[in-house]
Structures are given as structure tokens and as C-alpha cells.
Amino acid sequence: MKHVHAVIGAGWGDEGKGLAVDALAASLGGDVVVVRSNGGAQAGHGVHTPDGRHHVFHHIGAGSFTGARTHLSRFFVAHPMVFFTEIEALKAKGLVPGLSMDPRSQITTHWDMAINQSLEFLRGDGRHGSCGLGFGETLERSEAGFGLTFEDLHSDDLQQRLEHIRDAWVKPRLAALDLLDRDYPLKDILTGKVEMLDIFMADCLKFSEAITIARDADISKADAVIFEGAQGLRLDMDLGEFPHVTRSLTGLPNVVAIAREAGIEMIDVTYMTRTYGTRHGAGPMPYELGLDEPGFAKVIDLTNAPNEWQGRIRYGELDLTGLKNIIQRDLARIEGQGVTCNAGLGITCIDQLRAPVDMMLDDLPLTLEIEDVDDVLPRVLELPLHLASWGPHRGKVSLERIPVGPALDLGNLAPSG
């Protein structure tokens, strides 16, 4: 295999992973497969093309505009009820992506989504920041022994499997969560007053016919592989701040597990960050600005529209110390696993800066001139520069690999204020 890359968000998501995957896929050529290594339909990876097309990718890999195939790994959770909305949107833009999926991948049911939304609704001001698509509930059900896999969708007894989940899992789950005697908008679906099993069955059968079964090991047949991570390291179930995390490993552990199964021994990893901090959803955010956008940047973001479940996107000064620490913790998790990961940094939204940018290092403010950002950040984080973006599409992205420069003398960088 010629090239293997991984694109991982180093923050709370929204770092430009879609842009990076699109640019990498275009640069590689040949038979490229984009592997979704975690998460599910709650991911939203926006891609603009030089010819003016735009799409926010959920199930499908963000390299699709370049002709790359998508493989949904065993760590990806698929959602048949929302899948075809994305497929139809892509068809309208001239795309019919090639799709495969590992038979072990878990499937979200309408019950999972309804439980997820009901819990978040009842939390009121104490919401966890969920997207409301049932991702965590799917994994909760699976780990309790009531899993529904992509392979199961092809079985002759699918209806019996779903009825068993409904009777043996959903009803006790509602009792355990105290959702039987309380009032909330989706109660009729969960208690069976509104029956959706036939509708969901039809979605599952259509979904099973639209995607080819292929095991994760089969990705080694491609000319090039790009692992596309979802969310970011600060939402990782082991690295983030509970309960405001995703039920997923958002960094390298899943990537390395898939790579080992496919016989891949080396991966170029790009950890992505904007030039400022962002967070969509509830949870702590150091150095949050509490403004619609940072004063030093003109934010252009067509992906993160305000929504019922997560509110509006939040902005803050970039936490360089936190960024460095969490990347190092992610890399430490895969030491000794037999896969070499060459880590580097990807920086996006440089073009949005309108004035010297304020960042935070060891709780001290640091102001950087715009032209110094792509030089200073790699030196502070001690990572080579893999990618830098000065615009919304791949034509504005540099993929030149720049080694880490000399040790940074912070005395030469005057703190702001």
C-alpha cells in the first residue's frame, strides 16, 4: 500500500477534518478508501469544492467529491433512518459514492434515538450536549447483549430480532431510566402507542441492499487509505470530561486496531485544530469568549448551524497547553501496538484571522501575528506541520510537510496585555 493517513480532531470537533480528508484524497489519486473509524451519523464534516459545491458528510467519507470510496468500520454506528437523506443530497450534487461496511458494525434503532432525545429533553438546563441521534444508546444496548449489527440486517429473522430488542431491552430500559411514568414528547413511540417497527424494518432492508459487506481487513486492497475520525480528542470517552463526552474513542486506538487487522504498519497522523477554539454543545470550555465569534477573526462556518439539541457553536481562545497534552495522551495510548504513527499538525481557518490572534499557553495569554501562526504552533506543540489552510476548499490547502523548527524561545514572544 502506498499511503495511509489518519485525520483526527484535537479539540471538541469542528476543526476542519472534512477539508483535510478532501484535500488528502485529491492529492493521493488512484483507488482511495476513506475509513470512518469512530462515531456515527452525528458527525458533520463540511466540505467545499473549488467548483462551488458543498456538503456536510455524516455517514459518507469526506473524500467523496474526489472519487474516494467509503468504508464504515466495525467501530462506526450506522443509522438507516437518516442515511438515505444524505444519499439523496449527494445524488443531487452528482455523487454516487462507493460504500462498504464491516458486518460487525452496530445499527441504531428508532428506539435508541427516541430514548436519547427523551433523556436530553428531560435534563433541561443540565443537558450533556448530545446530538439526539441515539449513538450512545445504541452502544449501551449493544454492550448489554442486545446488539444489532449490519450482518443481522441480512438475516431471515430480522423482525424477530427487533421484536426481542423491543420486549427484552426497551421496556426494562425505560423502567430503569424512569421513563415510564413521566411525560415527554416521544413517549408514545417508546411505549408502543405509536408503532414504527414496520417503517424501521423497511429502512433496514433498503440500507442492507445499498452497502456492500466487507471486513475491515479488506481496506488493505486499496491504493491509499485515509482514516477519518469523528468528533475530537476532548470529547473522547477516556480523555474528555465526563459526562460531556461521546461514547467513543475519538483518537488513535480504533485506527490502530483496524490497521492491525488490515496488516498496516505505518500511518501518517494529522491532528487538526482551528486557529481558535470551538465547541458545539454543553460542557466546560477553557478560555471561552462568550461571543458570537472571536474579535480577531471573521468566522465563516456553514456547517454548525444552531440547533435544538446543541444550541449555537461556542468560541474561545485556543488552549495550546491543553491541545499539546491531549495529543500526547492519545499517542501514549497506542505505544507498543505494532503500528508506527507519525504525528503532525493540521491548522485551519488561518484565512479567517483579521488581527493578531490571542491564544493561551500555560494560563498566560500569547498574541501571534497572523503570518507567524503556522510557524509558532508546530513549535509550541512540538509537531511537524502536515497541513495548513488559508481558505474553505482544497485549493487553499498546503500539504507540504514541514519539520519542527528550532526550540521556541517564549521570551521572544511578548504576552498580550
N, C-alpha and C positions, 0 to 999 in steps of 0.2 A: 504494500500500500504506500502511496506517495506521500500523502499529507493527512495528519489527524490534528484537529483543533478542538478546543473547548472554549465556549464563551459563557462566563459566569458573572452575574451581577454581584457587586461587592457591597451594595447598600441595602435598601428596602425595596428593591425593584426600580423600574423606570430609569435605568442607567444607559439605555441605548443598545440593548442586546440585539434587537431586531435589525438595527442599522449595521451592527458589526457582523452578524451572520450573513446578511445580504451582501455586504462588501467582500467578505471572505469567500463566499460561494462563487461570486462573479470572478474573483481572482484565480480560483483553482481550476475551473474548467473540467471537462470530462464528466464522468459519472460521479456526481457528488450526492451523498446522502446526509441529510440533517437529522440527527437523532435527538428526540425530546427525552431528556434524561431525568426529569422530575416534573412534578406539578400536574396540571390538567387544564381544563377549559378556562380556569380563572386567569390564566396568563393572558397578557395583552401586549404583544410585541409589534410595535408600529414600524412599517417600512414605507418610505417614499422612494420612488424610482426617478431616474433622471428625466424620463418622458412624462412625468406628472401623475402617475398612478399612485394610489395609497391604499394600504390595507393594514388592519390590526389583526395579527395572527393569534389564534387561540389554540386549536389543535394542530394546525398545519405548520410546518417548519418555515422560518422566516427567510429561507433561501429560495423560496418557490418562484419568485419573479425571474431568477436566473436559470430555471430549469432543474433545480435540485430536487431530488426525491425526499420524502419524509418517512422516517421510521419512528413509530411510537414504541418506546422501550417498555420493559416489564415494570419500570418504576413510574410510568405515566398512567394517569387515571383518565379514561375517556368518558365522554358524556353524550350518548346518542341523541338525547332530546334537543341539544343545541348544535350538534355537529353540522347538520345539513344547512343551517342558516349561513354558516361560514362557507361551505362548499358552493352554494348558490351565489354568494357575493363574489367569490373568486372566479366562477364561471363568467360572470358579468364583466370581469376585468380581463378575460381571455386566458384564464389559468385553469387547467385540469391537472392538479398535482398527482404524481405517483405516490401511492400510500401503502405502507405495510405496518404490521403491528405484531408484537410478541404475544403469543397465546396466553401468557400468564398475566397480562395487563388487567387491572381491575376496571370495572364498569360502574359508573354512577347511576343509581335509580332515581325515579321521581320521589321516592320516599326520603332518600338521603338529602336531596335538595330541599324538600319541604321541612324536614327536621332542622336542618342548618338555618334556613331562613326564619323559622319559628323561634328558635333559641335566640338568634341575634335580635329579632324583633322584641322579644320579651326582656332582653337585657337593657333596653332603653339607652340611657347615657353611659352604661357600662359595657358597651359593645366591644368585642375583641378585634374588630377590623376585618371580619370575614367578607368575602365577595358574594356569599349567598348561593354558591353553586354546588354545595354538597361534597366538596373534596374531602374535608376531614371526616365527615360522617361516613363516607364510602370506606375509608381506611379503618375507621372504628369498627364497622360492620365486618369487614374482611378479617381483621385481627381477632374478632370474636368467633370466627369459624363459619361465617355466613357470606363468604366471598362470592362474587360473580365475575368471572373472567371472560376475556374475549373468546377463549376456546369454548366456554359454556354457551355463548350465543349461537354456536353452530350445532348444539346438541338437540336431539329429538325431544328431550324432556324439559326444554327451557321454561315452559309455562309452569310445570310442577316445581321447578327450582325457585321461580319467582313467588309462587304461592307459599312455598316453605319459608322464604325470607319474610314475606308479609306476616305470616301467622306466628313463626317461631322467633323472629327478631324484632320486627317493627312494633308489635303490640307490647312486648316486655320493655323495649327501649323507651317507648312513650311513658310507661309507668315509672321507669327508673328516672326519667328526666322531669317528672311531674307535669306531663303534657296532656294528661287525660281529662283533668277537671278544670283546666284553665281555658280562657277564651283567647283566640288568636286567629288571624286571617286564614291560615291553611289547615285548620283543624279538621275540616270535613274530608280533605284528601287523606290525611293521616289516619283517621278513624274509619274510613271506608264508606262514608256517606256519599262521597263522590269517588267513583271507581275509575282509575286510569290505567289499570293493568293492560287492557287490550291495546290502548294507544301506545303504551311503553313497549309492549311486545312488538308492535309493528315497527317502531323506531329501531329496536334491536335487530330485527331481521334485515331491515334495509341497511343498517350500519354494517352488519356482518358481510353483506354482499358487496359493499363499496370498498373494502380494505382487504389486502392480501395478508394471509398469515405468514409470518417469517420470524424466526427466533433472533434474538439479539446477536448471536454469533454470526449471523449472515451478513452483517454490515461490513465484515472484512472483505467481501467480494467487490466493494465499490472502489473507485479510483481514489476517492478522498472522503473523509468523514468530518462532520462538524457536530459536536455535542452542543446542543442549545439548552442552557439552563433556564429555569423559570424562577420568578421572584428574585431574592438576593440573599447574601450571606446573613444579613441582620434579621432576616425572617426565618432562618434555618431553625428547625425544631431542637437542635442541640446547641446552637451558637447564639440564638436570639434570646429576647427577654420574654419569658412566658407570662401571661397567656397570649401575648400579641405576636404569635409566630404562626407559620404554616405547618401542616402535618407532613413535613417533607424535609429531606436533606437537599439543600439548595446548592451545595458546592460540589466538591470532587468525589466524595465516597461513591455515589451512584455511577458517576462517569467511569471511575476506575474499575468498579465491579463489572460494568458492561464491557469495558476494554479488555479485561482479563478473559472474559468469556469468548471474546472475538479474537483473541491472540494478539492484541495491540500492546506494544511495549513502550511507546513514547507518544506523548501528547503535548502540543503547544497550547498553553492555557492563557487566556486573556481575561483578566479581571476588569470589569467595566465600572466606570464612575462618570457622572457629570462633573462639571466644574463647581457645582453647588449641591447641597443635599436635598433629597426629596423623600417624601413618604406619603402613601395613599392609604388611608385607613387609620384606625385608632392605635395608640401605643406611644411610648416615650420617643422623643427625638431631640438629642442634644443640639443646642445652638439653633433651635427653631426661631425663625424670624417673625412668625405671626403675621405675615403679609401675603398678599396675593402673589407676589413674585419678589425676588431679591432686588434691592435697589441698584445693584451693579450689573444686572442682566435684563435683557428683553426676552422673556421666555416665550417660545413658540412650541406649543405642545398640543397636537391633535389627537393624542391617544388617551389622555387622562381626563375625560370629561367628568364633572361632578355627577355622582350617582347616589341612589338611595342608600346603598349599603356602606360605602366608604367615604361619602362626602366629597369634598374637593381635595385636590392634591396640596400637600403642605411643603414648604420650602425652609431651608436653613443653610447656615454656613457649613462648608464641607469639613467634617471631623476627620482630619488627617491621622490623628493618633488612633482613633477607633478603626479607621479604614486599614491601617497597617496591621494592627493587632488581629483583626478578624481574618484577614488574608493569611497571616502566619498560622493562625489556629486551624484554618481549613487545610493548608498544606501539611500541617503536622498530622492530620487525621489519616493521610494516605501513605505515610512513610512505611517502608518495608513491605508494600503490597505488590512489588514487582513491576510497577508501571512508572516510568520516569515522566514527571510533569515539569515542563519548562515554563515557569510562570512569568507573565509580563502584565503590563498595564494598558488599558484602553481608556482614553479620555474623550468624552463627547461634550457638545454644547459650547465649545470654545468660541464659536461664532456668535453666540448669544450675549457674550460679555460686552458691556458698553463703557466700563470703567474698571480701574484696578479692582481685583476680586479679593474679598475677605474670606480667609479660611482660618481654622483653628488647629493649633499644634500644641499638645501638652497644656491645654486650657489657656493658651496665650493666643491673642489674635495675630494673624500674619496676613499682610496685604501684598499681593503679587500683581505686577504689571501683566497685562493680557499676553504680551509676547513672551513672558517667562513661564507661563503655566505648564507647557508641555516639556519644559526642561527641569523645572523645580520639582514637580510632583513625582516623577520617577526617582529622583534622587532622595526625596524625603521618604518615599515608600520602599526604596531600595529594590526597585523592579525595573527591568528594561522596558522601554516604550514599544508596545506592539502595534498600537493603533491610536490615531488622533483624528478627530473630526471637526471640520470647520463649516459644517452645513448639514442639511437634513437628508441627503442621499449619498450613495456610494461614490459619486463623482467628487464629493468634497471630503473624502476619507483618505488618509495616508496609512498604508500598511507597512511602511518601511520599519524594519527592526532596528532600534537604536539602543545600544548597550547603556547600562547605568553609567552616568558621568562620575566625576570625582566626588569624594565625600563633600557633603554640603556644609558650609560654614554658616550656621544660622546667625552669627554675629554680623554677617554682611547683609542680612535681610531684616530691615528695621520693622519691628512690630507696629501695627497700626495703633492709633490712639495714643 
